[in-house]
Amino acid sequence: FEGCWIEQYNFGGFPGSHDYPQFLRRMNSLGHCVGASLWPKEQFDERSLFLEITSAIAQMENWMVWVNDLMSFYKEFDDE
């Protein structure tokens, strides 16, 4: 939600703020949501495995946004 709020102003960051694009990408990504969906409750008890699950999601979240971008890249362009 916060990433969409920022993007509505079409601000790309100040000159020299090299981390801004990555920051905005993380704000709009769903890597943590995707990561959370990888653990079916029938197989993984989140109460007993909470530390392991959250640590694994933290490790995966950073690259999941890029995999998602690659898999949905075609949606960014019109077929006109």
PyMOL Python script that loads the backbone (N, CA, C, O; Angstrom):
from pymol import cmd

cmd.read_pdbstr("""\
ATOM      1  N   PHE A   1       0.820  -1.195   0.000  1.00  0.00           N
ATOM      2  CA  PHE A   1       0.000   0.000   0.000  1.00  0.00           C
ATOM      3  C   PHE A   1       0.864   1.258   0.000  1.00  0.00           C
ATOM      4  O   PHE A   1       0.599   2.203  -0.744  1.00  0.00           O
ATOM      5  N   GLU A   2       1.879   1.263   0.824  1.00  0.00           N
ATOM      6  CA  GLU A   2       2.729   2.453   0.924  1.00  0.00           C
ATOM      7  C   GLU A   2       3.454   2.741  -0.387  1.00  0.00           C
ATOM      8  O   GLU A   2       3.622   3.901  -0.762  1.00  0.00           O
ATOM      9  N   GLY A   3       3.882   1.689  -1.084  1.00  0.00           N
ATOM     10  CA  GLY A   3       4.547   1.884  -2.367  1.00  0.00           C
ATOM     11  C   GLY A   3       3.630   2.524  -3.394  1.00  0.00           C
ATOM     12  O   GLY A   3       4.063   3.384  -4.161  1.00  0.00           O
ATOM     13  N   CYS A   4       2.362   2.113  -3.419  1.00  0.00           N
ATOM     14  CA  CYS A   4       1.391   2.724  -4.338  1.00  0.00           C
ATOM     15  C   CYS A   4       1.170   4.190  -3.999  1.00  0.00           C
ATOM     16  O   CYS A   4       1.034   5.026  -4.892  1.00  0.00           O
ATOM     17  N   TRP A   5       1.133   4.496  -2.725  1.00  0.00           N
ATOM     18  CA  TRP A   5       0.967   5.881  -2.283  1.00  0.00           C
ATOM     19  C   TRP A   5       2.133   6.730  -2.776  1.00  0.00           C
ATOM     20  O   TRP A   5       1.925   7.845  -3.253  1.00  0.00           O
ATOM     21  N   ILE A   6       3.346   6.220  -2.666  1.00  0.00           N
ATOM     22  CA  ILE A   6       4.529   6.955  -3.122  1.00  0.00           C
ATOM     23  C   ILE A   6       4.514   7.101  -4.641  1.00  0.00           C
ATOM     24  O   ILE A   6       4.803   8.177  -5.165  1.00  0.00           O
ATOM     25  N   GLU A   7       4.179   6.021  -5.349  1.00  0.00           N
ATOM     26  CA  GLU A   7       4.212   6.051  -6.813  1.00  0.00           C
ATOM     27  C   GLU A   7       3.220   7.026  -7.416  1.00  0.00           C
ATOM     28  O   GLU A   7       3.453   7.511  -8.523  1.00  0.00           O
ATOM     29  N   GLN A   8       2.126   7.335  -6.741  1.00  0.00           N
ATOM     30  CA  GLN A   8       1.133   8.245  -7.316  1.00  0.00           C
ATOM     31  C   GLN A   8       1.712   9.634  -7.570  1.00  0.00           C
ATOM     32  O   GLN A   8       1.161  10.400  -8.360  1.00  0.00           O
ATOM     33  N   TYR A   9       2.812   9.959  -6.910  1.00  0.00           N
ATOM     34  CA  TYR A   9       3.462  11.253  -7.111  1.00  0.00           C
ATOM     35  C   TYR A   9       4.523  11.209  -8.207  1.00  0.00           C
ATOM     36  O   TYR A   9       5.142  12.226  -8.520  1.00  0.00           O
ATOM     37  N   ASN A  10       4.731  10.017  -8.794  1.00  0.00           N
ATOM     38  CA  ASN A  10       5.663   9.845  -9.912  1.00  0.00           C
ATOM     39  C   ASN A  10       7.058  10.394  -9.580  1.00  0.00           C
ATOM     40  O   ASN A  10       7.710  11.019 -10.416  1.00  0.00           O
ATOM     41  N   PHE A  11       7.488  10.150  -8.362  1.00  0.00           N
ATOM     42  CA  PHE A  11       8.788  10.628  -7.899  1.00  0.00           C
ATOM     43  C   PHE A  11       9.802   9.504  -8.005  1.00  0.00           C
ATOM     44  O   PHE A  11       9.598   8.426  -7.447  1.00  0.00           O
ATOM     45  N   GLY A  12      10.883   9.745  -8.709  1.00  0.00           N
ATOM     46  CA  GLY A  12      11.913   8.729  -8.905  1.00  0.00           C
ATOM     47  C   GLY A  12      13.087   8.847  -7.966  1.00  0.00           C
ATOM     48  O   GLY A  12      14.100   8.175  -8.158  1.00  0.00           O
ATOM     49  N   GLY A  13      12.977   9.677  -6.964  1.00  0.00           N
ATOM     50  CA  GLY A  13      14.083   9.867  -6.032  1.00  0.00           C
ATOM     51  C   GLY A  13      14.935  11.052  -6.448  1.00  0.00           C
ATOM     52  O   GLY A  13      14.950  11.440  -7.616  1.00  0.00           O
ATOM     53  N   PHE A  14      15.634  11.614  -5.499  1.00  0.00           N
ATOM     54  CA  PHE A  14      16.531  12.728  -5.789  1.00  0.00           C
ATOM     55  C   PHE A  14      17.767  12.229  -6.527  1.00  0.00           C
ATOM     56  O   PHE A  14      18.147  11.069  -6.371  1.00  0.00           O
ATOM     57  N   PRO A  15      18.405  13.088  -7.333  1.00  0.00           N
ATOM     58  CA  PRO A  15      19.649  12.689  -7.998  1.00  0.00           C
ATOM     59  C   PRO A  15      20.667  12.194  -6.964  1.00  0.00           C
ATOM     60  O   PRO A  15      20.907  12.840  -5.944  1.00  0.00           O
ATOM     61  N   GLY A  16      21.241  11.066  -7.248  1.00  0.00           N
ATOM     62  CA  GLY A  16      22.229  10.487  -6.348  1.00  0.00           C
ATOM     63  C   GLY A  16      21.660   9.531  -5.317  1.00  0.00           C
ATOM     64  O   GLY A  16      22.418   8.873  -4.605  1.00  0.00           O
ATOM     65  N   SER A  17      20.339   9.440  -5.224  1.00  0.00           N
ATOM     66  CA  SER A  17      19.753   8.486  -4.263  1.00  0.00           C
ATOM     67  C   SER A  17      19.634   7.127  -4.955  1.00  0.00           C
ATOM     68  O   SER A  17      18.557   6.710  -5.380  1.00  0.00           O
ATOM     69  N   HIS A  18      20.767   6.463  -5.048  1.00  0.00           N
ATOM     70  CA  HIS A  18      20.870   5.221  -5.822  1.00  0.00           C
ATOM     71  C   HIS A  18      20.041   4.076  -5.238  1.00  0.00           C
ATOM     72  O   HIS A  18      19.676   3.150  -5.962  1.00  0.00           O
ATOM     73  N   ASP A  19      19.747   4.128  -3.971  1.00  0.00           N
ATOM     74  CA  ASP A  19      18.968   3.058  -3.348  1.00  0.00           C
ATOM     75  C   ASP A  19      17.463   3.254  -3.493  1.00  0.00           C
ATOM     76  O   ASP A  19      16.688   2.361  -3.149  1.00  0.00           O
ATOM     77  N   TYR A  20      17.044   4.403  -3.993  1.00  0.00           N
ATOM     78  CA  TYR A  20      15.614   4.701  -4.067  1.00  0.00           C
ATOM     79  C   TYR A  20      14.846   3.715  -4.956  1.00  0.00           C
ATOM     80  O   TYR A  20      13.791   3.240  -4.534  1.00  0.00           O
ATOM     81  N   PRO A  21      15.319   3.383  -6.164  1.00  0.00           N
ATOM     82  CA  PRO A  21      14.553   2.432  -6.981  1.00  0.00           C
ATOM     83  C   PRO A  21      14.364   1.078  -6.296  1.00  0.00           C
ATOM     84  O   PRO A  21      13.281   0.495  -6.356  1.00  0.00           O
ATOM     85  N   GLN A  22      15.407   0.583  -5.653  1.00  0.00           N
ATOM     86  CA  GLN A  22      15.297  -0.695  -4.949  1.00  0.00           C
ATOM     87  C   GLN A  22      14.340  -0.578  -3.758  1.00  0.00           C
ATOM     88  O   GLN A  22      13.568  -1.496  -3.483  1.00  0.00           O
ATOM     89  N   PHE A  23      14.396   0.539  -3.067  1.00  0.00           N
ATOM     90  CA  PHE A  23      13.478   0.789  -1.954  1.00  0.00           C
ATOM     91  C   PHE A  23      12.032   0.749  -2.441  1.00  0.00           C
ATOM     92  O   PHE A  23      11.187   0.091  -1.835  1.00  0.00           O
ATOM     93  N   LEU A  24      11.753   1.449  -3.527  1.00  0.00           N
ATOM     94  CA  LEU A  24      10.393   1.488  -4.056  1.00  0.00           C
ATOM     95  C   LEU A  24       9.965   0.113  -4.545  1.00  0.00           C
ATOM     96  O   LEU A  24       8.807  -0.274  -4.384  1.00  0.00           O
ATOM     97  N   ARG A  25      10.883  -0.618  -5.134  1.00  0.00           N
ATOM     98  CA  ARG A  25      10.571  -1.966  -5.608  1.00  0.00           C
ATOM     99  C   ARG A  25      10.181  -2.862  -4.437  1.00  0.00           C
ATOM    100  O   ARG A  25       9.219  -3.624  -4.526  1.00  0.00           O
ATOM    101  N   ARG A  26      10.918  -2.770  -3.355  1.00  0.00           N
ATOM    102  CA  ARG A  26      10.590  -3.573  -2.170  1.00  0.00           C
ATOM    103  C   ARG A  26       9.237  -3.175  -1.588  1.00  0.00           C
ATOM    104  O   ARG A  26       8.493  -4.023  -1.094  1.00  0.00           O
ATOM    105  N   MET A  27       8.922  -1.888  -1.648  1.00  0.00           N
ATOM    106  CA  MET A  27       7.651  -1.421  -1.100  1.00  0.00           C
ATOM    107  C   MET A  27       6.464  -1.978  -1.885  1.00  0.00           C
ATOM    108  O   MET A  27       5.397  -2.210  -1.316  1.00  0.00           O
ATOM    109  N   ASN A  28       6.644  -2.191  -3.174  1.00  0.00           N
ATOM    110  CA  ASN A  28       5.548  -2.648  -4.027  1.00  0.00           C
ATOM    111  C   ASN A  28       5.540  -4.147  -4.262  1.00  0.00           C
ATOM    112  O   ASN A  28       4.616  -4.670  -4.884  1.00  0.00           O
ATOM    113  N   SER A  29       6.528  -4.828  -3.787  1.00  0.00           N
ATOM    114  CA  SER A  29       6.622  -6.254  -4.086  1.00  0.00           C
ATOM    115  C   SER A  29       5.774  -7.077  -3.133  1.00  0.00           C
ATOM    116  O   SER A  29       5.353  -6.611  -2.073  1.00  0.00           O
ATOM    117  N   LEU A  30       5.543  -8.284  -3.534  1.00  0.00           N
ATOM    118  CA  LEU A  30       4.780  -9.204  -2.699  1.00  0.00           C
ATOM    119  C   LEU A  30       5.626 -10.397  -2.289  1.00  0.00           C
ATOM    120  O   LEU A  30       5.093 -11.463  -1.979  1.00  0.00           O
ATOM    121  N   GLY A  31       6.935 -10.223  -2.286  1.00  0.00           N
ATOM    122  CA  GLY A  31       7.817 -11.337  -1.955  1.00  0.00           C
ATOM    123  C   GLY A  31       7.514 -11.960  -0.610  1.00  0.00           C
ATOM    124  O   GLY A  31       7.512 -13.184  -0.480  1.00  0.00           O
ATOM    125  N   HIS A  32       7.261 -11.147   0.381  1.00  0.00           N
ATOM    126  CA  HIS A  32       6.965 -11.687   1.709  1.00  0.00           C
ATOM    127  C   HIS A  32       5.621 -12.414   1.721  1.00  0.00           C
ATOM    128  O   HIS A  32       5.458 -13.404   2.435  1.00  0.00           O
ATOM    129  N   CYS A  33       4.659 -11.930   0.935  1.00  0.00           N
ATOM    130  CA  CYS A  33       3.360 -12.618   0.859  1.00  0.00           C
ATOM    131  C   CYS A  33       3.498 -13.951   0.143  1.00  0.00           C
ATOM    132  O   CYS A  33       2.934 -14.961   0.564  1.00  0.00           O
ATOM    133  N   VAL A  34       4.255 -13.936  -0.944  1.00  0.00           N
ATOM    134  CA  VAL A  34       4.497 -15.181  -1.675  1.00  0.00           C
ATOM    135  C   VAL A  34       5.246 -16.156  -0.783  1.00  0.00           C
ATOM    136  O   VAL A  34       4.917 -17.341  -0.726  1.00  0.00           O
ATOM    137  N   GLY A  35       6.254 -15.648  -0.090  1.00  0.00           N
ATOM    138  CA  GLY A  35       7.020 -16.504   0.811  1.00  0.00           C
ATOM    139  C   GLY A  35       6.153 -17.143   1.876  1.00  0.00           C
ATOM    140  O   GLY A  35       6.323 -18.318   2.203  1.00  0.00           O
ATOM    141  N   ALA A  36       5.234 -16.382   2.411  1.00  0.00           N
ATOM    142  CA  ALA A  36       4.352 -16.915   3.449  1.00  0.00           C
ATOM    143  C   ALA A  36       3.433 -18.001   2.905  1.00  0.00           C
ATOM    144  O   ALA A  36       3.054 -18.910   3.643  1.00  0.00           O
ATOM    145  N   SER A  37       3.070 -17.924   1.640  1.00  0.00           N
ATOM    146  CA  SER A  37       2.157 -18.908   1.063  1.00  0.00           C
ATOM    147  C   SER A  37       2.840 -20.230   0.740  1.00  0.00           C
ATOM    148  O   SER A  37       2.167 -21.193   0.373  1.00  0.00           O
ATOM    149  N   LEU A  38       4.148 -20.296   0.869  1.00  0.00           N
ATOM    150  CA  LEU A  38       4.881 -21.526   0.569  1.00  0.00           C
ATOM    151  C   LEU A  38       4.807 -22.554   1.692  1.00  0.00           C
ATOM    152  O   LEU A  38       5.267 -23.685   1.532  1.00  0.00           O
ATOM    153  N   TRP A  39       4.241 -22.175   2.804  1.00  0.00           N
ATOM    154  CA  TRP A  39       4.238 -23.036   3.984  1.00  0.00           C
ATOM    155  C   TRP A  39       2.811 -23.476   4.313  1.00  0.00           C
ATOM    156  O   TRP A  39       2.157 -22.845   5.143  1.00  0.00           O
ATOM    157  N   PRO A  40       2.308 -24.551   3.678  1.00  0.00           N
ATOM    158  CA  PRO A  40       0.938 -24.998   3.955  1.00  0.00           C
ATOM    159  C   PRO A  40       0.773 -25.368   5.433  1.00  0.00           C
ATOM    160  O   PRO A  40       1.610 -26.063   6.007  1.00  0.00           O
ATOM    161  N   LYS A  41      -0.296 -24.902   6.021  1.00  0.00           N
ATOM    162  CA  LYS A  41      -0.489 -25.125   7.457  1.00  0.00           C
ATOM    163  C   LYS A  41      -0.670 -26.597   7.804  1.00  0.00           C
ATOM    164  O   LYS A  41      -0.441 -27.001   8.944  1.00  0.00           O
ATOM    165  N   GLU A  42      -1.079 -27.402   6.824  1.00  0.00           N
ATOM    166  CA  GLU A  42      -1.232 -28.835   7.073  1.00  0.00           C
ATOM    167  C   GLU A  42       0.125 -29.510   7.284  1.00  0.00           C
ATOM    168  O   GLU A  42       0.209 -30.534   7.962  1.00  0.00           O
ATOM    169  N   GLN A  43       1.175 -28.946   6.712  1.00  0.00           N
ATOM    170  CA  GLN A  43       2.503 -29.556   6.793  1.00  0.00           C
ATOM    171  C   GLN A  43       3.455 -28.828   7.735  1.00  0.00           C
ATOM    172  O   GLN A  43       4.431 -29.416   8.201  1.00  0.00           O
ATOM    173  N   PHE A  44       3.184 -27.558   8.020  1.00  0.00           N
ATOM    174  CA  PHE A  44       4.094 -26.753   8.823  1.00  0.00           C
ATOM    175  C   PHE A  44       3.317 -26.045   9.930  1.00  0.00           C
ATOM    176  O   PHE A  44       2.493 -25.170   9.662  1.00  0.00           O
ATOM    177  N   ASP A  45       3.583 -26.427  11.157  1.00  0.00           N
ATOM    178  CA  ASP A  45       2.939 -25.786  12.301  1.00  0.00           C
ATOM    179  C   ASP A  45       3.658 -24.470  12.577  1.00  0.00           C
ATOM    180  O   ASP A  45       4.796 -24.462  13.047  1.00  0.00           O
ATOM    181  N   GLU A  46       2.992 -23.365  12.285  1.00  0.00           N
ATOM    182  CA  GLU A  46       3.665 -22.066  12.414  1.00  0.00           C
ATOM    183  C   GLU A  46       4.002 -21.716  13.860  1.00  0.00           C
ATOM    184  O   GLU A  46       4.900 -20.911  14.104  1.00  0.00           O
ATOM    185  N   ARG A  47       3.308 -22.297  14.805  1.00  0.00           N
ATOM    186  CA  ARG A  47       3.642 -22.017  16.213  1.00  0.00           C
ATOM    187  C   ARG A  47       4.985 -22.625  16.600  1.00  0.00           C
ATOM    188  O   ARG A  47       5.777 -22.001  17.306  1.00  0.00           O
ATOM    189  N   SER A  48       5.232 -23.835  16.139  1.00  0.00           N
ATOM    190  CA  SER A  48       6.499 -24.471  16.508  1.00  0.00           C
ATOM    191  C   SER A  48       7.628 -24.124  15.544  1.00  0.00           C
ATOM    192  O   SER A  48       8.800 -24.250  15.900  1.00  0.00           O
ATOM    193  N   LEU A  49       7.296 -23.692  14.337  1.00  0.00           N
ATOM    194  CA  LEU A  49       8.321 -23.390  13.327  1.00  0.00           C
ATOM    195  C   LEU A  49       8.387 -21.908  12.964  1.00  0.00           C
ATOM    196  O   LEU A  49       8.940 -21.550  11.924  1.00  0.00           O
ATOM    197  N   PHE A  50       7.835 -21.057  13.801  1.00  0.00           N
ATOM    198  CA  PHE A  50       7.755 -19.633  13.486  1.00  0.00           C
ATOM    199  C   PHE A  50       9.117 -19.025  13.162  1.00  0.00           C
ATOM    200  O   PHE A  50       9.253 -18.321  12.161  1.00  0.00           O
ATOM    201  N   LEU A  51      10.109 -19.281  13.980  1.00  0.00           N
ATOM    202  CA  LEU A  51      11.441 -18.710  13.759  1.00  0.00           C
ATOM    203  C   LEU A  51      12.043 -19.184  12.444  1.00  0.00           C
ATOM    204  O   LEU A  51      12.638 -18.395  11.709  1.00  0.00           O
ATOM    205  N   GLU A  52      11.889 -20.465  12.147  1.00  0.00           N
ATOM    206  CA  GLU A  52      12.437 -21.019  10.912  1.00  0.00           C
ATOM    207  C   GLU A  52      11.723 -20.461   9.681  1.00  0.00           C
ATOM    208  O   GLU A  52      12.361 -20.115   8.687  1.00  0.00           O
ATOM    209  N   ILE A  53      10.396 -20.379   9.757  1.00  0.00           N
ATOM    210  CA  ILE A  53       9.617 -19.879   8.619  1.00  0.00           C
ATOM    211  C   ILE A  53       9.928 -18.413   8.346  1.00  0.00           C
ATOM    212  O   ILE A  53      10.172 -18.039   7.199  1.00  0.00           O
ATOM    213  N   THR A  54       9.924 -17.587   9.373  1.00  0.00           N
ATOM    214  CA  THR A  54      10.189 -16.162   9.150  1.00  0.00           C
ATOM    215  C   THR A  54      11.616 -15.925   8.679  1.00  0.00           C
ATOM    216  O   THR A  54      11.854 -15.030   7.868  1.00  0.00           O
ATOM    217  N   SER A  55      12.563 -16.704   9.168  1.00  0.00           N
ATOM    218  CA  SER A  55      13.947 -16.569   8.700  1.00  0.00           C
ATOM    219  C   SER A  55      14.072 -16.974   7.237  1.00  0.00           C
ATOM    220  O   SER A  55      14.783 -16.325   6.469  1.00  0.00           O
ATOM    221  N   ALA A  56      13.385 -18.041   6.851  1.00  0.00           N
ATOM    222  CA  ALA A  56      13.425 -18.476   5.453  1.00  0.00           C
ATOM    223  C   ALA A  56      12.776 -17.438   4.541  1.00  0.00           C
ATOM    224  O   ALA A  56      13.291 -17.164   3.457  1.00  0.00           O
ATOM    225  N   ILE A  57      11.667 -16.865   4.961  1.00  0.00           N
ATOM    226  CA  ILE A  57      11.001 -15.829   4.165  1.00  0.00           C
ATOM    227  C   ILE A  57      11.914 -14.620   4.014  1.00  0.00           C
ATOM    228  O   ILE A  57      12.001 -14.039   2.932  1.00  0.00           O
ATOM    229  N   ALA A  58      12.588 -14.241   5.081  1.00  0.00           N
ATOM    230  CA  ALA A  58      13.514 -13.105   5.011  1.00  0.00           C
ATOM    231  C   ALA A  58      14.634 -13.371   4.008  1.00  0.00           C
ATOM    232  O   ALA A  58      15.079 -12.451   3.322  1.00  0.00           O
ATOM    233  N   GLN A  59      15.092 -14.617   3.917  1.00  0.00           N
ATOM    234  CA  GLN A  59      16.153 -14.959   2.971  1.00  0.00           C
ATOM    235  C   GLN A  59      15.636 -14.976   1.534  1.00  0.00           C
ATOM    236  O   GLN A  59      16.370 -14.621   0.612  1.00  0.00           O
ATOM    237  N   MET A  60      14.399 -15.379   1.335  1.00  0.00           N
ATOM    238  CA  MET A  60      13.844 -15.507  -0.014  1.00  0.00           C
ATOM    239  C   MET A  60      13.272 -14.209  -0.557  1.00  0.00           C
ATOM    240  O   MET A  60      13.276 -13.994  -1.769  1.00  0.00           O
ATOM    241  N   GLU A  61      12.783 -13.349   0.310  1.00  0.00           N
ATOM    242  CA  GLU A  61      12.024 -12.166  -0.108  1.00  0.00           C
ATOM    243  C   GLU A  61      12.791 -11.269  -1.060  1.00  0.00           C
ATOM    244  O   GLU A  61      12.207 -10.723  -1.996  1.00  0.00           O
ATOM    245  N   ASN A  62      14.053 -11.112  -0.846  1.00  0.00           N
ATOM    246  CA  ASN A  62      14.838 -10.188  -1.657  1.00  0.00           C
ATOM    247  C   ASN A  62      14.899 -10.605  -3.123  1.00  0.00           C
ATOM    248  O   ASN A  62      14.811  -9.752  -4.007  1.00  0.00           O
ATOM    249  N   TRP A  63      15.045 -11.881  -3.394  1.00  0.00           N
ATOM    250  CA  TRP A  63      15.125 -12.297  -4.794  1.00  0.00           C
ATOM    251  C   TRP A  63      13.779 -12.690  -5.373  1.00  0.00           C
ATOM    252  O   TRP A  63      13.641 -12.756  -6.595  1.00  0.00           O
ATOM    253  N   MET A  64      12.785 -12.953  -4.543  1.00  0.00           N
ATOM    254  CA  MET A  64      11.458 -13.304  -5.058  1.00  0.00           C
ATOM    255  C   MET A  64      10.841 -12.182  -5.873  1.00  0.00           C
ATOM    256  O   MET A  64      10.127 -12.439  -6.842  1.00  0.00           O
ATOM    257  N   VAL A  65      11.107 -10.937  -5.489  1.00  0.00           N
ATOM    258  CA  VAL A  65      10.541  -9.819  -6.240  1.00  0.00           C
ATOM    259  C   VAL A  65      11.081  -9.806  -7.662  1.00  0.00           C
ATOM    260  O   VAL A  65      10.359  -9.461  -8.597  1.00  0.00           O
ATOM    261  N   TRP A  66      12.345 -10.180  -7.832  1.00  0.00           N
ATOM    262  CA  TRP A  66      12.935 -10.192  -9.176  1.00  0.00           C
ATOM    263  C   TRP A  66      12.417 -11.370  -9.994  1.00  0.00           C
ATOM    264  O   TRP A  66      12.188 -11.230 -11.196  1.00  0.00           O
ATOM    265  N   VAL A  67      12.233 -12.507  -9.375  1.00  0.00           N
ATOM    266  CA  VAL A  67      11.649 -13.651 -10.075  1.00  0.00           C
ATOM    267  C   VAL A  67      10.231 -13.304 -10.506  1.00  0.00           C
ATOM    268  O   VAL A  67       9.834 -13.618 -11.628  1.00  0.00           O
ATOM    269  N   ASN A  68       9.470 -12.668  -9.641  1.00  0.00           N
ATOM    270  CA  ASN A  68       8.122 -12.239  -9.992  1.00  0.00           C
ATOM    271  C   ASN A  68       8.152 -11.275 -11.177  1.00  0.00           C
ATOM    272  O   ASN A  68       7.330 -11.385 -12.086  1.00  0.00           O
ATOM    273  N   ASP A  69       9.085 -10.341 -11.170  1.00  0.00           N
ATOM    274  CA  ASP A  69       9.207  -9.404 -12.292  1.00  0.00           C
ATOM    275  C   ASP A  69       9.491 -10.139 -13.594  1.00  0.00           C
ATOM    276  O   ASP A  69       8.885  -9.841 -14.623  1.00  0.00           O
ATOM    277  N   LEU A  70      10.404 -11.092 -13.554  1.00  0.00           N
ATOM    278  CA  LEU A  70      10.738 -11.843 -14.766  1.00  0.00           C
ATOM    279  C   LEU A  70       9.545 -12.633 -15.282  1.00  0.00           C
ATOM    280  O   LEU A  70       9.306 -12.695 -16.488  1.00  0.00           O
ATOM    281  N   MET A  71       8.801 -13.232 -14.367  1.00  0.00           N
ATOM    282  CA  MET A  71       7.669 -14.055 -14.775  1.00  0.00           C
ATOM    283  C   MET A  71       6.483 -13.225 -15.268  1.00  0.00           C
ATOM    284  O   MET A  71       5.659 -13.734 -16.028  1.00  0.00           O
ATOM    285  N   SER A  72       6.382 -11.974 -14.859  1.00  0.00           N
ATOM    286  CA  SER A  72       5.239 -11.150 -15.264  1.00  0.00           C
ATOM    287  C   SER A  72       5.649  -9.980 -16.155  1.00  0.00           C
ATOM    288  O   SER A  72       4.881  -9.035 -16.333  1.00  0.00           O
ATOM    289  N   PHE A  73       6.842 -10.039 -16.708  1.00  0.00           N
ATOM    290  CA  PHE A  73       7.361  -8.952 -17.535  1.00  0.00           C
ATOM    291  C   PHE A  73       6.454  -8.661 -18.730  1.00  0.00           C
ATOM    292  O   PHE A  73       6.289  -7.503 -19.114  1.00  0.00           O
ATOM    293  N   TYR A  74       5.870  -9.696 -19.316  1.00  0.00           N
ATOM    294  CA  TYR A  74       5.025  -9.525 -20.494  1.00  0.00           C
ATOM    295  C   TYR A  74       3.816  -8.631 -20.217  1.00  0.00           C
ATOM    296  O   TYR A  74       3.281  -8.033 -21.150  1.00  0.00           O
ATOM    297  N   LYS A  75       3.383  -8.524 -18.994  1.00  0.00           N
ATOM    298  CA  LYS A  75       2.217  -7.716 -18.659  1.00  0.00           C
ATOM    299  C   LYS A  75       2.493  -6.220 -18.739  1.00  0.00           C
ATOM    300  O   LYS A  75       1.560  -5.417 -18.744  1.00  0.00           O
ATOM    301  N   GLU A  76       3.754  -5.842 -18.800  1.00  0.00           N
ATOM    302  CA  GLU A  76       4.133  -4.430 -18.783  1.00  0.00           C
ATOM    303  C   GLU A  76       3.949  -3.742 -20.135  1.00  0.00           C
ATOM    304  O   GLU A  76       4.050  -2.518 -20.220  1.00  0.00           O
ATOM    305  N   PHE A  77       3.684  -4.497 -21.172  1.00  0.00           N
ATOM    306  CA  PHE A  77       3.618  -3.926 -22.511  1.00  0.00           C
ATOM    307  C   PHE A  77       2.290  -4.250 -23.174  1.00  0.00           C
ATOM    308  O   PHE A  77       1.718  -5.318 -22.957  1.00  0.00           O
ATOM    309  N   ASP A  78       1.809  -3.324 -23.979  1.00  0.00           N
ATOM    310  CA  ASP A  78       0.594  -3.547 -24.761  1.00  0.00           C
ATOM    311  C   ASP A  78       0.950  -4.291 -26.030  1.00  0.00           C
ATOM    312  O   ASP A  78       2.064  -4.170 -26.541  1.00  0.00           O
ATOM    313  N   ASP A  79       0.006  -5.057 -26.534  1.00  0.00           N
ATOM    314  CA  ASP A  79       0.218  -5.801 -27.776  1.00  0.00           C
ATOM    315  C   ASP A  79      -0.215  -5.013 -29.001  1.00  0.00           C
ATOM    316  O   ASP A  79      -0.402  -5.594 -30.070  1.00  0.00           O
ATOM    317  N   GLU A  80      -0.376  -3.722 -28.869  1.00  0.00           N
ATOM    318  CA  GLU A  80      -0.868  -2.903 -29.983  1.00  0.00           C
ATOM    319  C   GLU A  80       0.144  -2.772 -31.080  1.00  0.00           C
ATOM    320  O   GLU A  80      -0.117  -2.113 -32.086  1.00  0.00           O
TER     321      GLU A  80
END
""", "prot")
cmd.dss("prot")
cmd.show_as("cartoon", "prot")
cmd.util.cbc("prot")
cmd.orient("prot")
